């Protein structure tokens, strides 16, 4: 079977589009018609917003993030953005390789300990995660079944005189979000195209089965746990504007007759328990799968009791998504270690093609640990701060450091051990596109943007046997070029749909 058949994710449609010059790629449809027709844009904007509400592309408001009494549409682009078919296909095909790599590294405690040794000395959050990892290793892994749901994010690097290339920004191994809403946006963009009178373009917009693909993985893990009465536990934040994205997954599971409960970390501390067989119980429910939509930021552990709860979950028989080892694989330090010579070969020696596919997506990543190697790259970055991105060991968007701020931070930490809490990465230079970004309360105007493509991967390992490994779907986010960092939840990026060219 092909990769597409194995995953259940539809293969790319056959596209027959006219060749366009580089400038014409700014908007994939009738550029002049868009730019010179304000009435058209106004009418399409109204239709698009109503379609988003009808399709359930929703978020809670900033003013009341804990209530669904008042909601708004999630930010999205008026038009689908152009994405090269070749690069989309490349990202799709390499996702199973990344799934396998993440899983193999998560089973290698010696590599994790060595790679993260300097980081845990400098970064307290990573150190506390690692303490939990060490404790469960010492006690013995209770649950041999592993469920991984990750998202590998890319930009299209465009250098003068060269075709755009797919380059990885990061891989998220915990709380990879927006699969639910991303699956709904294509229908909104089809409607916009149809209202505009472009049914052929509407028909070429590919469906996105990300939510269904992810829930197939959760459901399979639930069945492998082996108790029809057990539940899937969503670990959630105290306040979540993005609750409807989570609800999309919940509804998919309920439709499969799988009970879902939502609890916060403190609920586990206050009312959770392990029985003599280390089964996790909360409020009378036995937990088969613990799916984390929180737990990736220091802010998620606002007291010591939250850490106690995380340890309780990790020690339990519940299938964790992710388990603590897989979360550690998602740290920026591990991402940087993967570019070192021979590391990929240690894990994927049986598949040289997978090594080539993964390595083709890498940009330069550099350790800035104390020593000559770190000193040299820090000096280069201070001299040319526009060429690099400084990354702390944080997830969730909005944490990266650029330009003059990068220079200042490096100058402040270059003589101390705190520098091991960061890595440096070559800055990707993406080609700009133009679009209208629809954000609640903001004026609608033509904006120069960059796009970011994410691919969702789902895998399940039972003991040492991989029983599922698929690319489940995709996420396209677009943001104004005036912002260097930040995602949809941060109010910077908007949801988008790839229009394959």
N, C-alpha and C positions, 0 to 999 in steps of 0.2 A: 504493500500500500504506500501511497505517497504521504509526505508529511501532512498535507492538508487533510487527507482521508483519515489518518491516524488521530488527528486532533479534533475532527469534527468542525473545523473552522474552514469556511468556504474559500476555495482558491480564488485568486484575483480574476476579475472579469476581463474579458478580451477588450482592450481599448483601441479604438482607431481614431486618433485625434490629429489635427494638423500640427505640423512643426511650428514652434513659436520661437521668436528671438528671446534673448535673456530678459530684455525689458518687458516683454509681453507676459512673462511669467508672474508679474506682480499681482494680477488678478486673472484667473483662468477664463473669464468670460467677458467678452465685449467691453474692453476697458473704457473706451471713449463713451459708450452708452451709459456706463455707470457714472463716470466723472461729471458728465454734463447734464444729468437729469436728477435734480434734487427731489422732485415729486416722486419719481420712481423709488428712490432710496427711502423716502418717508413711508410710502405705501408698503414696501417690502419689510421695513422695520416693524410696522404694526402687525403685519401678517406673521412675521417671524416670532415676535414676542408672544402672540396669542398661541401659535403652534407649540412653542416651548412649554407654556403653561398646560396646554391640552395633553402634551406627551409626557408631562411629569418631569421636565428638566428644572428642578426646583431646589431652592436652598432656604433655610431659615434666615431671618434678617439679622444684621449686625446689632440692631437695637435690642432684639429679644432672641438670642441664640438658643435658648432652652425651651422655646414654645413654638408650636406649629399653628397657633391661632392667626399669626400674620406671617405670610411667606412671600417670596419673590422668585422670579426666574433665576436660575443659575446663570452667571455670565457666559455668553457664547458669541461666536462670530456670525455676522450676517450671512456671509458666503462660506462655502467650504474652501479650504486653502489648497493650493497646488502642492503635490508631493510626487517626486519622481517614482514611477512604478518600480524601477530597478532597486531603489533604496528601501522602499517599503517591503519588497519581497526579501531583500537581504536581511532586514530586521526580523521579519517573520521566521525565516529559515534558521537563523542563528539562535532563536530563543530556546529551543530544546537543548542546544549545546550549553547555554548558560544555566539552564535548570540542572543539568547533569553536573556541571562544574560546581555550582553552589552546594549541591547535595554532597558531593565527594569531599569538598573542603570541610563541610560541617562534621564529617566523620573523622577528621584528622586532628586530634587534640594537640599533638606535638607542633604541628604547623601553626595552629591558632595561638598557642602559648608563645611560641618564638616570635611570630609576626606582631603580636599585640603587646609584647613585653614593655617596650618603651612607652606605648600609648597609655597603658593602664597606670603607669607611674605619673603621667602628666594630666590625665583626664579622669576625674572622679566618677563620672557617669559610666564610662566604659569599664572602669575598675569594679564598680558595684555589679554590673552585669556579669563580669568575669568571675566575681566571687560566687554568684549563683551557679555559673557554669562549672566551676571547680567542685562545688558541693555536690551537685548531681552526678558528676563524674566519680567522685569518691564513693557515693552511696550506690552507684549503679543506675543505668538508665532504666526507668520503670516501663516506659512504653516504646516498643521497637518500631512502631508505625510512625512515619514522618509525613506530614503534609506541608508542602511548600507552595505559597502563592507569592510570586514576585513580579516586579515590573522593571524592565530594562529601558532606560530613557536615552534618547539620542537627539543630536542636532545634525543638520546637513552642513558640513564644513565646506565653504566655497572660497578657494584661493584664486587669485587672478590668473586667467589662462588655463584653468583646470576645471574639470567637471566636479560637481558637488559629490562629497563622500559622506558615508554614514559613520558618525563618531559618537561613542558612548559617553554620556555624562556621568551616569551612576547606575547602580542596580539597587532597587529597594526590596528588601526581604521581609519587611514588616509593614502592615497596614497600607499596602499598595492600593490607593483609592481611585475612585471615579470610574470603575468598570460599569457600575449601574447606570450612571448618567450618560457616559460616553456611548452606551448602546442605544440611547434614545435620540441623540443629536442627529444622526443621519436622516431620520424621518422629518425632522424640522427643516433640514437643508433641502431635502427633496421637495417639500412643500414650497419653500422659497423659490426654487427653480421653476416649479410648475406655475406659481402665481406670476412669475416674471415672463412666462411664455417660453420656457426652455425645457420641454419634456425630455428631449434626448439627453441633455446634461443631467437632469434629475435621475434618469434611469441608470446612469453610470456611477452614481454614488453607492459605494459598497456598504452593505449591512455590517453591523458590528455585534458579534455574539459574546462579548466579553463577560457579561454577567452570567449568562447560561453556562459558559465554559468554566468559570470559577466555581459555580455552584455544583457542577458535575463532580469537581474534585472534592468539595466539602462533603457532598452526599456519599461519594464512594468511601471516603475516610470514615464517615459515620457508620456505614454498613460494615466496614472492616472491624470497627470497634466491637460490634456484635451484640448490641442490646437495643431492641426496638423501643424501649421505654426511655432510653437516654436522650439527652438534648444536645443541640449545638449552642454553645455559649458565645455570644458576641461581647467581648470586653470593650467598653466604650468610654469616651471622655465624659466629664461632668457636663460640659456644654458642647454641642456639636451642631454647627450650621449645616454640615454636610450629611445630615441624618437621612435624607431621602436616597442618597447613593447607597447607604447601608440597607435601607428598607427594600431597595430593589433586590438585593441578594437574599434578604430575609424572605420576601414573598416567593422567590424561586424555590427556596427550601421548604416553605410551608406547602407549596403546590406539590412537592414530592412527599408530603405527609411526614415531614421532619419538623419536630417542634424546635423553635428558636426562642431563647431567652436573652435579654439584654441586661448586663450588670456592669457596674463600675468596679474598679479595683478595690475600693474600700468595702464594697458589699462582700467581696470574697473574704477579706480580712475579718469582717464583723460576723458573717453568717456562713462562711464556707468551712468545710472540714474534709479530712481524709479518713476513710475507714481503714480497717485492718488490711485490706487489699490495695490500699492507696487509691481507691476510687474517689474522685472529687464530687462532693455534694454541695449544693447551694439551694437553700429554700425548698428542700424536699426533692430536688431534681438531681439525678446523676448526670454528669457531664461527659459526653463522648468526645466532643471536639471543642477546644478553646481557641476561638478565632480572634486574634488581637487587632482591634482598630485603634488602639492606644498603646502606650508603653514604649514609644520610640524617642521620647524627649525627657530631659530632666524634670520638666514641668509636670509630667504625668505621674511622677513619684513625689508628691508634695509633702509626704511625711514618711517616717520609717515603716509605718504599718503597710504602706503600699508595697514596699520591698518585701515585707513578710508575705504578703498575698502573692506576689509574683513567684516567690520561692515555693509556696504551697502549690501553685498551679504547675510549676516546673517539676516538682517531685511526684505529681499525681500520675494516674494511669490515663488521664485524658490525652487525646492526640492534640499536640500543640501546633498552632499555625501563627508564627513560627515557634519552634523550640528555641531555647536560648543560644544554642550553637549556631543555628541558622541566622538569628538576629546578629550575632557577632560577625558572621561572614559578610553582612551588609555594611560593615563599617568602612569608612573611607581608607583606613590604613590597609585593610585587606585588598581593596580595589587597587591601591598603589602597588602592593606586593605582587599582584598577578602579572604586572608588566615585566617583572624581572625575568631574565633568561632562565629557561628550564622549568619554571613553575607550572605552566600549563601542561608541559610534557609529563610532569609527575602525576597528573590526574587523568589526562586524556590520551595517553600514549597509544591506546588501541585504536584511536580515530584521528589520524593526522589532519583529515579534512576539517574536523571540528576545531582543532587548534588554529588552523588557518582562518576559518570563518570568524572565530572570536578575536584573534589578534588583529584582523583587518579593521575592527571597530575601535581599537585602542588609540588614544592620544598619549602624549608624554605625561607620566605621573611620577612624582619625585618625593622621596623621603627628605624631610628637613631635620631629622634627628641630629643630635650633636655629633660632630665629626667633620672631616674634610669634605665628604660628599654633600652633607647638608649645608655646610658653610658656602660651598661653591654655588649651589642652586639658589640659596637665599640672596647671595650677591647679584646673581643674574636677574632675579625677580625685582630686587630693589632698583636696579639700574633700568629695567624695562617692565614696569608693573602692568602695562597694558597687555603683555604677552601671556600672563598667567592668571590663574584663579587660586585663591587660598581657601582650603576646605577644612572646617573643623569636623569632629566625629559626631555629626548631628544629622537627623533626618527631618523631613517635614517642610522643606523649602524655606527660603529667605535667610539661610545661614552663611552662604558663601560670601567671600570678601574680594573686592575688585579694586583696580586702579590705585588712586592715591591712598585709599584706606588700607589696601593691601601693603603698600609700601610702609605706612606708619606702623601697622601691626607687626610686620616682620622686623622693623627697626627696633621695636620695643621688646621683642621676645628672642632675638637672635643670640643673646648671650646667656640664655637660661634653658632649663629642661622643659619649660612650658611649650616650647616649639614642637615637641613630640606629639602634642594634641592636634596637630594639623598635618596636612599634606599639601603639596603644590601640584597643579595640573596645568598643562598647556591650555590656553584659552581658545575655544572653538570660535571660528569666524563664520557664522551662518549667513546665508544669502537672505536678504530682506524680501518680504512680500508685502502687499497692501491689502487691507481689509477694513471693515467697519466692526468695531468691538462693541457689543451690546452689554452694558453694565447698568444695573438699576440706579437711576438717579443721575447718570452721566450723559453728557451730550454725545450725539452720534456724529462721528466725523471720520473721514478717511485717515487711516493710521498706518504708518510704516511699522511692520511687525516681523518677528521671527517665530518660527514654529518649532515645537518639540514633540517628537514622536516617542510614545512608550508602547512596549509590547508586554502583555501579561502572560506569564508562564505559570503552569500548574503541574506539580509532580507529586507522586506518592511513592514512598519506599516502605516496604514491609520487610523488616530485618535487613537483609542485604540485597533484596530483589526490588528493582524498580517496576512498579505495576501501573504507573501512569506517568506520562511525560508529554505535555502538549503546549502549544501556543494557543491561548484561549481567546485572544482578541487584542484590541489596540486602544490607545488613547492619544488624541492629538490635542495639544494645548498651544495657544497663540498668545503672545503678549507684545506690547509696544516696545520698540527698540530703546525707549527712554529708560526702561527698567532692566537692570542687569540680572536680577534674581527675584524669585517669588512665584508661587503657584496660584491656582484658582482660589483655594481657601483663603489665601493671603490677600485676595482682591487685586492681584496683578495680572494673572493670565486668565484666558477664557477658554471654554470648551470649543472644539472645532471638529471638522470632519475632513479626512484626506480626499482630495480630488486627484485621482491618479493620472499622471501625464507621461 
